Amino acid sequence: MNKNERFRSCCDLNNFTRNVLKIMRVLIILIGLGLGSSYANSSYSQPKINIAIKDASLIEFFKEIQSNSDFVFFYKDDVLKNKARITVNFERASIEQVLKSALENTGLAYKISDKQVVIKQVSKPSKLTSQKESQETITVTGTITEAGTGMPIPGVNILEKNAENGTMSDFDGNYQIDVPEDAVLKVSYMVTLPRRLK
């Protein structure tokens, strides 16, 4: 390779590097513009609501929002019966802010899917569930062992009496269960004895 050929290959390498750098710059600029426009679209798509009503029923409130926006409300009439009248005043607020304020302390919840808003009654916990929650629980741990040898017994059932709460001892005979302070535990183990059949 003579001196001119070496110089030409060096220049070709420099040109190639410059071209790659130019392409990379253009790509970075295009990616930046794309990300910026997608952010602008997502923030623009959240409409702002202006609403001012005084001493209105929830049905009147929902109709007012529907008439001034693209949102559509779905609810059962009996869910809205006997609910307190509301007063709200918002300017350029999101639908979430408006609904959160209006439905506070009503026992109602909402779910937004695109431009559809579903209003539903928040389920009330049953008396049995609330009684269980009000009782303080404790964690009971222990080891199940054979009386004569002290060997651990795996697979022993430990159940809270008159409840669906239970656990099973592990390979080392250990167990752990969360129960109310006044709970009674039932321990059971099934053993099959070998028998000869004729």
Residue frames as a rotation matrix with the C-alpha (Angstrom) as fourth column:
MET 1
0.587 0.810 0.000 0.00
0.810 -0.587 0.000 0.00
0.000 0.000 -1.000 0.00
ASN 2
-0.409 -0.765 0.497 1.53
0.729 -0.602 -0.327 3.30
0.549 0.228 0.804 -1.00
LYS 3
-0.889 -0.070 -0.452 1.18
0.379 -0.666 -0.642 6.63
-0.256 -0.743 0.619 0.72
ASN 4
-0.767 0.632 -0.108 -1.75
-0.595 -0.638 0.489 7.90
0.240 0.440 0.865 -1.42
GLU 5
-0.208 0.709 -0.674 -3.79
0.021 0.692 0.721 4.75
0.978 0.136 -0.159 -0.85
ARG 6
-0.501 -0.023 -0.865 -3.26
0.836 0.243 -0.491 4.97
0.222 -0.970 -0.102 2.91
PHE 7
-0.960 0.119 -0.252 -4.32
-0.036 -0.949 -0.313 8.62
-0.276 -0.291 0.916 2.89
ARG 8
-0.566 0.783 -0.258 -7.44
-0.566 -0.142 0.812 7.85
0.599 0.606 0.524 0.80
SER 9
-0.174 0.497 -0.850 -8.53
0.459 0.805 0.376 5.00
0.871 -0.325 -0.368 3.11
CYS 10
-0.729 -0.141 -0.669 -8.01
0.673 -0.322 -0.666 7.30
-0.122 -0.936 0.329 6.11
CYS 11
-0.896 0.422 -0.141 -10.20
-0.440 -0.888 0.136 9.99
-0.067 0.183 0.981 4.49
ASP 12
-0.348 0.792 -0.501 -12.86
-0.236 0.443 0.865 7.41
0.907 0.419 0.033 3.66
LEU 13
-0.347 0.160 -0.924 -12.89
0.811 0.545 -0.211 6.32
0.470 -0.823 -0.319 7.32
ASN 14
-0.892 0.000 -0.452 -13.24
0.268 -0.805 -0.529 9.93
-0.364 -0.593 0.719 8.48
ASN 15
-0.719 0.670 -0.186 -16.08
-0.601 -0.464 0.651 10.53
0.349 0.580 0.736 6.00
PHE 16
-0.264 0.608 -0.749 -17.84
0.241 0.793 0.559 7.38
0.934 -0.033 -0.356 7.16
THR 17
-0.558 -0.013 -0.830 -17.53
0.829 0.033 -0.558 8.45
0.035 -0.999 -0.007 10.82
ARG 18
-0.944 0.211 -0.252 -18.84
-0.182 -0.974 -0.131 11.94
-0.273 -0.078 0.959 10.01
ASN 19
-0.532 0.780 -0.328 -21.80
-0.469 0.052 0.882 10.50
0.705 0.623 0.338 8.11
VAL 20
-0.269 0.404 -0.874 -22.68
0.645 0.750 0.148 8.15
0.715 -0.524 -0.462 10.98
LEU 21
-0.753 -0.059 -0.656 -22.53
0.593 -0.493 -0.636 11.04
-0.285 -0.868 0.406 13.46
LYS 22
-0.869 0.473 -0.144 -24.80
-0.490 -0.790 0.368 13.18
0.061 0.391 0.919 11.23
ILE 23
-0.315 0.772 -0.552 -27.33
-0.095 0.553 0.828 10.35
0.944 0.313 -0.101 10.98
MET 24
-0.405 0.110 -0.908 -27.25
0.844 0.427 -0.325 9.85
0.352 -0.897 -0.266 14.75
ARG 25
-0.940 0.052 -0.337 -27.88
0.107 -0.893 -0.437 13.57
-0.324 -0.447 0.834 15.36
VAL 26
-0.636 0.742 -0.211 -30.87
-0.609 -0.316 0.727 13.56
0.473 0.592 0.653 13.01
LEU 27
-0.223 0.548 -0.806 -32.29
0.314 0.823 0.473 10.44
0.923 -0.148 -0.356 14.72
ILE 28
-0.653 -0.068 -0.755 -31.89
0.757 -0.080 -0.648 11.95
-0.016 -0.994 0.104 18.18
ILE 29
-0.923 0.336 -0.189 -33.69
-0.332 -0.942 -0.052 15.12
-0.196 0.015 0.981 17.07
LEU 30
-0.422 0.799 -0.428 -36.53
-0.464 0.214 0.859 13.11
0.778 0.562 0.281 15.51
ILE 31
-0.303 0.277 -0.912 -36.93
0.672 0.740 0.001 10.96
0.675 -0.613 -0.411 18.62
GLY 32
-0.854 -0.062 -0.517 -36.99
0.449 -0.590 -0.671 14.07
-0.264 -0.805 0.532 20.81
LEU 33
-0.780 0.605 -0.161 -39.67
-0.615 -0.694 0.373 15.67
0.114 0.390 0.914 18.65
GLY 34
-0.299 0.672 -0.677 -41.74
-0.081 0.689 0.720 12.47
0.951 0.270 -0.151 18.71
LEU 35
-0.465 0.078 -0.882 -41.61
0.827 0.393 -0.402 12.20
0.315 -0.916 -0.247 22.49
GLY 36
-0.946 0.086 -0.314 -42.48
0.060 -0.903 -0.426 15.86
-0.320 -0.422 0.848 22.91
SER 37
-0.600 0.767 -0.230 -45.54
-0.666 -0.319 0.674 15.60
0.443 0.557 0.702 20.69
SER 38
-0.230 0.536 -0.812 -46.80
0.320 0.830 0.457 12.43
0.919 -0.155 -0.363 22.40
TYR 39
-0.692 -0.040 -0.721 -46.53
0.717 -0.151 -0.680 14.15
-0.081 -0.988 0.133 25.79
ALA 40
-0.909 0.364 -0.202 -48.41
-0.372 -0.928 0.003 17.16
-0.187 0.078 0.979 24.46
ASN 41
-0.427 0.785 -0.448 -51.18
-0.385 0.291 0.876 14.93
0.818 0.547 0.178 23.07
SER 42
-0.308 0.316 -0.898 -51.65
0.684 0.729 0.022 13.04
0.661 -0.607 -0.440 26.35
SER 43
-0.765 0.024 -0.644 -51.83
0.532 -0.541 -0.651 16.19
-0.364 -0.841 0.401 28.44
TYR 44
-0.860 0.466 -0.209 -54.17
-0.509 -0.751 0.421 17.88
0.039 0.469 0.883 25.96
SER 45
-0.536 0.665 -0.520 -56.61
-0.013 0.610 0.792 14.96
0.844 0.431 -0.319 25.95
GLN 46
-0.527 0.367 -0.767 -57.72
0.849 0.265 -0.457 15.59
0.036 -0.892 -0.451 29.55
PRO 47
-0.139 0.535 0.833 -60.63
0.389 -0.744 0.543 18.04
0.911 0.400 -0.104 29.25
LYS 48
-0.971 -0.135 -0.197 -61.21
0.237 -0.441 -0.866 20.65
0.030 -0.887 0.460 31.92
ILE 49
-0.159 0.987 -0.018 -64.67
0.827 0.143 0.543 21.17
0.539 0.071 -0.839 33.32
ASN 50
-0.934 0.060 0.353 -66.35
-0.210 -0.891 -0.404 24.38
0.290 -0.451 0.844 34.44
ILE 51
-0.157 0.916 -0.370 -69.35
0.502 0.396 0.769 23.76
0.851 -0.065 -0.521 36.68
ALA 52
-0.974 -0.016 0.227 -71.19
-0.180 -0.560 -0.809 25.80
0.140 -0.828 0.543 39.29
ILE 53
-0.107 0.974 -0.201 -74.38
0.045 0.206 0.977 24.40
0.993 0.096 -0.066 40.80
LYS 54
-0.815 -0.090 0.573 -76.02
-0.523 -0.311 -0.793 25.02
0.249 -0.946 0.206 44.13
ASP 55
-0.456 0.633 0.626 -78.26
-0.542 0.360 -0.759 22.67
-0.706 -0.685 0.179 46.14
ALA 56
0.040 0.402 -0.915 -78.71
-0.969 0.238 0.062 20.22
0.242 0.884 0.400 43.26
SER 57
0.753 0.207 0.624 -79.48
-0.359 0.925 0.127 16.52
-0.551 -0.320 0.771 43.20
LEU 58
-0.264 -0.898 0.353 -76.84
-0.124 0.395 0.910 14.14
-0.957 0.197 -0.215 41.89
ILE 59
0.096 0.369 0.924 -78.98
0.863 0.431 -0.262 13.49
-0.496 0.823 -0.277 38.80
GLU 60
0.967 0.249 -0.052 -79.06
0.204 -0.882 -0.424 17.23
-0.151 0.400 -0.904 38.03
PHE 61
0.375 -0.913 -0.159 -75.31
-0.494 -0.342 0.799 17.38
-0.784 -0.221 -0.580 38.66
PHE 62
-0.330 -0.500 0.800 -74.59
0.350 0.723 0.596 14.54
-0.877 0.477 -0.063 36.21
LYS 63
0.474 0.582 0.660 -76.90
0.842 -0.082 -0.533 16.05
-0.256 0.809 -0.529 33.57
GLU 64
0.896 -0.192 -0.400 -75.09
-0.193 -0.980 0.038 19.39
-0.399 0.043 -0.916 33.90
ILE 65
-0.107 -0.989 0.098 -71.71
-0.361 0.130 0.924 17.75
-0.927 0.063 -0.371 33.28
GLN 66
-0.190 0.094 0.977 -73.11
0.710 0.701 0.071 15.77
-0.678 0.707 -0.201 30.32
SER 67
0.775 0.580 0.252 -74.51
0.592 -0.527 -0.610 18.93
-0.221 0.622 -0.752 28.71
ASN 68
0.844 -0.482 -0.235 -71.18
-0.485 -0.873 0.049 20.79
-0.229 0.073 -0.971 29.02
SER 69
-0.252 -0.961 0.112 -68.77
-0.796 0.272 0.540 17.98
-0.550 0.047 -0.834 28.11
ASP 70
-0.145 0.116 -0.983 -68.41
-0.796 0.577 0.185 14.73
0.588 0.809 0.009 26.19
PHE 71
-0.952 -0.243 0.186 -68.81
-0.305 0.705 -0.641 12.58
0.025 -0.667 -0.745 29.32
VAL 72
-0.005 0.943 -0.332 -71.75
-0.513 0.282 0.811 10.18
0.859 0.174 0.482 29.62
PHE 73
-0.628 -0.170 0.760 -72.91
-0.778 0.180 -0.602 8.91
-0.035 -0.969 -0.245 33.02
PHE 74
-0.129 0.557 -0.820 -74.31
-0.178 0.801 0.572 5.46
0.976 0.219 -0.004 33.80
TYR 75
-0.920 -0.092 0.382 -76.07
-0.388 0.067 -0.919 4.73
0.059 -0.993 -0.097 37.10
LYS 76
-0.468 0.819 -0.331 -79.08
0.712 0.572 0.407 2.99
0.523 -0.045 -0.851 38.59
ASP 77
-0.069 0.526 0.848 -81.80
-0.158 -0.845 0.511 5.39
0.985 -0.099 0.141 39.71
ASP 78
0.840 0.467 -0.277 -82.27
0.164 0.269 0.949 3.60
0.517 -0.843 0.149 43.04
VAL 79
0.045 -0.906 -0.421 -78.56
0.963 0.151 -0.221 4.13
0.264 -0.396 0.880 43.83
LEU 80
-0.750 -0.380 0.541 -79.05
0.340 -0.923 -0.177 7.91
0.567 0.051 0.822 43.70
LYS 81
0.320 0.936 0.144 -82.28
0.240 -0.227 0.944 7.99
0.917 -0.268 -0.297 45.71
ASN 82
0.945 0.235 -0.227 -82.21
0.274 -0.189 0.943 9.76
0.178 -0.953 -0.243 49.07
LYS 83
-0.058 -0.994 -0.090 -78.71
0.985 -0.042 -0.169 11.16
0.164 -0.099 0.981 48.55
ALA 84
0.110 0.034 -0.993 -77.86
0.562 -0.826 0.034 14.58
-0.820 -0.562 -0.110 49.92
ARG 85
0.919 0.175 0.354 -78.06
0.389 -0.558 -0.733 17.58
0.070 0.811 -0.580 47.63
ILE 86
0.080 -0.990 -0.117 -74.73
0.920 0.028 0.392 19.02
-0.385 -0.139 0.913 46.59
THR 87
0.963 0.029 -0.268 -73.14
-0.057 -0.950 -0.307 22.37
-0.263 0.311 -0.913 45.84
VAL 88
0.169 -0.944 0.283 -70.01
0.799 0.299 0.521 22.53
-0.577 0.138 0.805 43.70
ASN 89
0.944 0.000 -0.331 -68.07
-0.166 -0.865 -0.474 25.30
-0.286 0.502 -0.816 42.00
PHE 90
0.132 -0.920 0.368 -65.12
0.485 0.384 0.786 24.40
-0.865 0.074 0.497 39.76
GLU 91
0.823 -0.019 -0.568 -63.30
-0.473 -0.576 -0.666 26.19
-0.315 0.817 -0.483 36.97
ARG 92
0.360 -0.680 -0.639 -60.99
-0.729 0.222 -0.647 24.29
0.581 0.699 -0.416 34.63
ALA 93
-0.093 -0.312 0.946 -60.94
-0.852 0.517 0.087 21.21
-0.516 -0.797 -0.314 36.87
SER 94
-0.836 -0.205 -0.508 -60.45
-0.448 0.789 0.420 17.60
0.315 0.579 -0.752 35.84
ILE 95
0.133 0.933 -0.335 -63.40
-0.480 0.357 0.801 15.22
0.867 0.054 0.495 35.90
GLU 96
-0.114 -0.259 -0.959 -61.68
0.606 0.747 -0.273 13.31
0.787 -0.613 0.072 38.72
GLN 97
-0.960 -0.277 -0.033 -61.47
0.205 -0.620 -0.757 16.42
0.189 -0.734 0.652 40.92
VAL 98
-0.507 0.839 0.198 -65.11
-0.752 -0.543 0.374 17.31
0.421 0.041 0.906 40.32
LEU 99
0.274 0.656 -0.704 -66.43
-0.219 0.755 0.618 13.79
0.936 -0.015 0.351 40.99
LYS 100
-0.429 -0.502 -0.751 -64.25
0.616 0.445 -0.650 13.25
0.661 -0.741 0.119 44.04
SER 101
-0.984 0.064 0.166 -65.60
-0.153 -0.781 -0.606 16.44
0.091 -0.621 0.778 45.61
ALA 102
-0.298 0.954 -0.032 -69.23
-0.841 -0.247 0.481 15.82
0.451 0.170 0.876 44.65
LEU 103
0.361 0.477 -0.801 -69.36
-0.192 0.879 0.437 12.17
0.913 -0.004 0.409 45.73
GLU 104
-0.731 -0.682 0.020 -67.52
-0.121 0.101 -0.988 12.64
0.671 -0.725 -0.156 49.01
ASN 105
-0.911 0.313 0.270 -69.47
-0.239 0.134 -0.962 11.12
-0.337 -0.940 -0.048 51.95
THR 106
-0.083 0.922 -0.378 -72.26
-0.996 -0.085 0.011 9.83
-0.022 0.378 0.926 49.68
GLY 107
0.015 0.033 0.999 -71.32
-0.306 0.952 -0.026 6.16
-0.952 -0.306 0.024 49.73
LEU 108
0.948 0.299 0.112 -70.88
0.034 0.254 -0.967 6.27
-0.317 0.920 0.230 45.96
ALA 109
-0.128 -0.990 0.054 -67.85
0.103 0.041 0.994 5.51
-0.986 0.133 0.097 43.82
TYR 110
0.766 0.337 -0.547 -67.06
-0.468 -0.290 -0.835 6.19
-0.440 0.896 -0.065 40.18
LYS 111
-0.067 -0.778 0.624 -65.06
0.428 0.543 0.723 4.55
-0.902 0.315 0.296 37.41
ILE 112
0.450 0.137 -0.883 -64.01
-0.585 -0.701 -0.407 6.43
-0.674 0.700 -0.235 34.28
SER 113
-0.156 -0.455 0.877 -63.42
0.541 0.703 0.462 4.59
-0.826 0.546 0.137 31.03
ASP 114
-0.605 -0.155 0.781 -62.66
0.759 -0.408 0.507 6.92
0.240 0.900 0.365 28.13
LYS 115
-0.809 0.363 0.462 -65.66
-0.333 -0.931 0.149 9.32
0.484 -0.033 0.874 28.18
GLN 116
0.207 0.894 -0.398 -67.97
-0.035 0.413 0.910 6.98
0.978 -0.175 0.117 30.12
VAL 117
-0.715 -0.352 0.604 -68.45
-0.575 -0.195 -0.794 7.37
0.397 -0.916 -0.063 33.87
VAL 118
-0.023 0.670 -0.742 -70.06
0.236 0.725 0.647 4.56
0.971 -0.160 -0.175 35.87
ILE 119
-0.395 0.022 0.919 -71.50
-0.809 -0.483 -0.336 5.50
0.436 -0.876 0.209 39.26
LYS 120
0.046 0.404 -0.914 -72.05
0.130 0.904 0.406 2.69
0.990 -0.137 -0.011 41.75
GLN 121
0.802 0.296 0.519 -72.84
-0.490 -0.171 0.855 2.13
0.342 -0.940 0.008 45.40
VAL 122
-0.400 -0.916 0.032 -69.85
-0.705 0.285 -0.649 1.25
0.585 -0.283 -0.760 47.56
SER 123
0.210 0.507 -0.836 -70.59
0.103 0.839 0.534 -2.16
0.972 -0.199 0.124 49.06
LYS 124
0.316 -0.017 0.949 -71.11
-0.886 -0.363 0.288 -2.17
0.339 -0.932 -0.129 52.79
PRO 125
-0.713 -0.602 -0.360 -69.19
-0.419 0.777 -0.470 -4.81
0.562 -0.184 -0.806 54.74
SER 126
0.223 0.809 -0.544 -71.35
0.073 0.542 0.837 -7.47
0.972 -0.226 0.062 56.35
LYS 127
0.706 0.108 0.700 -71.79
-0.646 -0.308 0.699 -7.54
0.291 -0.945 -0.148 60.12
LEU 128
0.925 -0.372 0.077 -69.74
0.311 0.858 0.408 -10.73
-0.218 -0.353 0.910 60.35
THR 129
0.296 -0.850 0.435 -66.85
0.740 -0.084 -0.667 -9.15
0.604 0.519 0.604 58.45
SER 130
0.194 -0.218 0.956 -66.91
-0.304 -0.940 -0.153 -5.98
0.933 -0.261 -0.249 60.53
GLN 131
0.913 0.119 0.391 -67.01
-0.409 0.241 0.880 -8.03
0.011 -0.963 0.269 63.75
LYS 132
0.714 -0.699 0.049 -63.96
0.700 0.714 -0.007 -10.01
-0.030 0.039 0.999 62.65
GLU 133
0.122 -0.692 0.711 -62.13
0.480 -0.586 -0.653 -6.81
0.869 0.421 0.261 61.72
SER 134
0.491 0.116 0.864 -62.94
-0.517 -0.759 0.396 -5.23
0.701 -0.641 -0.312 65.07
GLN 135
0.978 -0.193 0.081 -61.44
0.053 0.602 0.796 -8.15
-0.203 -0.774 0.599 67.00
GLU 136
0.324 -0.935 -0.143 -57.73
-0.932 -0.342 0.120 -7.92
-0.161 0.095 -0.982 67.53
THR 137
0.915 -0.055 -0.399 -55.77
-0.097 0.931 -0.353 -10.80
0.391 0.362 0.846 66.07
ILE 138
0.373 -0.842 0.390 -52.72
-0.710 0.012 0.705 -12.52
-0.598 -0.539 -0.593 67.42
THR 139
0.273 -0.385 -0.881 -50.20
-0.735 0.508 -0.450 -14.75
0.621 0.771 -0.144 65.70
VAL 140
0.652 -0.040 0.757 -49.95
-0.544 0.671 0.504 -18.24
-0.529 -0.740 0.415 67.17
THR 141
0.199 -0.653 -0.730 -46.83
-0.774 0.353 -0.526 -20.23
0.601 0.670 -0.436 66.31
GLY 142
0.411 -0.085 0.908 -45.77
-0.723 0.576 0.381 -23.66
-0.556 -0.813 0.175 67.45
THR 143
-0.513 -0.582 -0.631 -44.27
-0.806 0.579 0.122 -27.02
0.294 0.571 -0.766 66.62
ILE 144
0.677 0.723 0.139 -46.18
-0.736 0.660 0.151 -30.29
0.017 -0.205 0.979 66.41
THR 145
-0.462 -0.864 -0.200 -44.10
-0.816 0.502 -0.287 -33.21
0.348 0.030 -0.937 67.72
GLU 146
0.194 0.420 -0.887 -44.67
-0.042 0.907 0.420 -36.87
0.980 -0.044 0.194 68.52
ALA 147
0.762 0.215 0.611 -45.21
-0.561 -0.251 0.789 -37.35
0.323 -0.944 -0.071 72.27
GLY 148
0.928 -0.357 0.105 -42.85
0.237 0.783 0.576 -40.30
-0.288 -0.509 0.811 72.74
THR 149
0.253 -0.894 0.369 -39.91
0.961 0.275 0.007 -39.40
-0.108 0.353 0.930 70.51
GLY 150
0.192 -0.148 -0.970 -40.19
0.213 -0.959 0.189 -35.64
-0.958 -0.243 -0.152 70.08
MET 151
-0.717 -0.407 0.566 -39.94
0.599 0.056 0.799 -36.05
-0.357 0.912 0.204 66.29
PRO 152
-0.631 0.499 -0.594 -41.70
-0.507 -0.845 -0.170 -33.31
-0.587 0.194 0.786 64.27
ILE 153
-0.293 0.634 0.716 -44.93
0.655 0.678 -0.333 -34.27
-0.697 0.371 -0.614 62.51
PRO 154
-0.938 -0.028 -0.346 -45.52
-0.216 -0.733 0.645 -32.63
-0.271 0.680 0.681 59.11
GLY 155
-0.747 0.652 -0.128 -48.97
-0.028 0.161 0.987 -32.21
0.664 0.741 -0.102 57.53
VAL 156
-0.562 0.581 -0.589 -50.97
0.809 0.234 -0.540 -31.67
-0.175 -0.780 -0.601 60.73
ASN 157
-0.161 0.612 0.774 -54.09
0.496 -0.628 0.599 -29.49
0.853 0.481 -0.203 60.26
ILE 158
-0.716 0.012 -0.698 -54.50
0.623 -0.439 -0.647 -26.56
-0.315 -0.898 0.307 62.65
LEU 159
-0.375 0.701 0.607 -57.94
0.536 -0.370 0.759 -24.95
0.756 0.610 -0.236 62.29
GLU 160
-0.925 0.239 0.295 -59.72
-0.376 -0.687 -0.622 -22.14
0.054 -0.686 0.726 64.08
LYS 161
-0.715 0.697 0.048 -62.90
0.632 0.674 -0.383 -23.63
-0.300 -0.244 -0.922 65.56
ASN 162
0.271 0.960 -0.073 -66.13
0.731 -0.254 -0.633 -22.43
-0.627 0.118 -0.770 63.86
ALA 163
0.418 -0.178 -0.891 -64.21
-0.479 -0.876 -0.049 -20.51
-0.772 0.447 -0.452 61.18
GLU 164
0.985 -0.080 0.151 -62.64
0.171 0.495 -0.852 -21.08
-0.006 0.865 0.501 57.77
ASN 165
0.517 -0.845 0.136 -59.20
-0.809 -0.534 -0.245 -20.04
0.280 0.016 -0.960 58.97
GLY 166
0.899 -0.222 0.379 -56.54
-0.001 0.862 0.507 -22.75
-0.439 -0.456 0.774 59.06
THR 167
0.277 -0.870 -0.407 -53.01
-0.953 -0.195 -0.233 -23.84
0.124 0.453 -0.883 58.29
MET 168
0.956 -0.066 -0.287 -50.86
0.057 0.998 -0.039 -26.97
0.289 0.021 0.957 58.12
SER 169
0.604 -0.794 0.071 -47.58
-0.235 -0.091 0.968 -27.83
-0.762 -0.601 -0.242 59.83
ASP 170
0.529 -0.496 -0.689 -44.53
-0.831 -0.136 -0.540 -27.81
0.174 0.857 -0.484 57.58
PHE 171
0.411 -0.432 -0.803 -41.88
-0.109 0.851 -0.514 -30.52
0.905 0.299 0.303 57.15
ASP 172
-0.676 -0.733 -0.073 -40.31
0.047 0.057 -0.997 -29.62
0.735 -0.678 -0.004 60.52
GLY 173
-0.260 0.674 -0.691 -43.69
0.921 0.388 0.032 -29.62
0.290 -0.628 -0.722 62.32
ASN 174
-0.833 -0.114 -0.541 -43.80
0.336 -0.882 -0.331 -25.79
-0.440 -0.457 0.773 62.56
TYR 175
-0.077 0.831 0.551 -46.97
0.935 -0.132 0.329 -23.76
0.346 0.540 -0.767 62.02
GLN 176
-0.916 -0.082 -0.393 -48.15
0.223 -0.918 -0.328 -20.16
-0.334 -0.388 0.859 62.20
ILE 177
-0.265 0.898 0.350 -51.73
0.841 0.038 0.540 -18.87
0.472 0.438 -0.765 62.19
ASP 178
-0.957 0.063 0.284 -53.37
-0.154 -0.938 -0.311 -15.46
0.247 -0.341 0.907 62.79
VAL 179
-0.253 0.890 -0.380 -56.50
0.715 0.437 0.547 -15.75
0.652 -0.133 -0.746 64.95
PRO 180
0.336 0.424 0.841 -58.62
-0.324 -0.786 0.526 -13.57
0.884 -0.449 -0.126 67.27
GLU 181
-0.502 -0.627 0.596 -57.45
-0.734 -0.055 -0.677 -13.49
0.457 -0.777 -0.433 70.88
ASP 182
-0.162 0.532 0.831 -60.35
-0.827 0.387 -0.408 -15.67
-0.538 -0.754 0.377 72.10
ALA 183
0.251 0.259 -0.933 -60.05
-0.863 0.496 -0.094 -18.30
0.439 0.829 0.348 69.33
VAL 184
0.347 -0.125 0.929 -60.02
-0.473 0.832 0.289 -22.04
-0.810 -0.540 0.230 69.98
LEU 185
-0.203 -0.522 -0.829 -57.74
-0.978 0.152 0.143 -24.14
0.051 0.840 -0.541 67.76
LYS 186
0.790 0.371 0.488 -58.51
-0.361 0.925 -0.120 -27.68
-0.496 -0.081 0.864 66.57
VAL 187
-0.278 -0.913 -0.300 -55.55
-0.922 0.166 0.349 -29.89
-0.268 0.374 -0.888 65.72
SER 188
0.704 0.521 0.482 -56.14
-0.351 0.846 -0.402 -32.97
-0.617 0.114 0.779 63.57
TYR 189
-0.373 -0.838 -0.398 -53.93
-0.888 0.199 0.414 -35.49
-0.268 0.508 -0.819 61.85
MET 190
0.756 0.646 -0.106 -54.96
-0.641 0.697 -0.321 -38.41
-0.134 0.310 0.941 59.68
VAL 191
-0.459 -0.868 0.189 -52.91
-0.813 0.496 0.306 -41.58
-0.360 -0.013 -0.933 59.99
THR 192
0.584 0.591 -0.557 -53.56
-0.747 0.659 -0.085 -44.68
0.317 0.466 0.826 57.97
LEU 193
0.007 -0.530 0.848 -52.58
-0.700 0.603 0.382 -47.97
-0.714 -0.597 -0.367 59.51
PRO 194
-0.577 -0.245 -0.779 -51.40
-0.771 0.479 0.420 -50.76
0.270 0.843 -0.465 57.24
ARG 195
0.139 0.664 0.734 -53.87
-0.667 0.611 -0.427 -53.64
-0.732 -0.430 0.528 56.96
ARG 196
-0.924 -0.382 0.017 -53.69
-0.272 0.686 0.675 -56.95
-0.270 0.618 -0.738 55.25
LEU 197
0.057 0.970 -0.237 -56.65
-0.919 -0.041 -0.392 -57.72
-0.390 0.240 0.889 53.03
LYS 198
-0.711 -0.239 0.661 -57.60
-0.078 0.962 0.263 -61.30
-0.699 0.136 -0.702 52.12
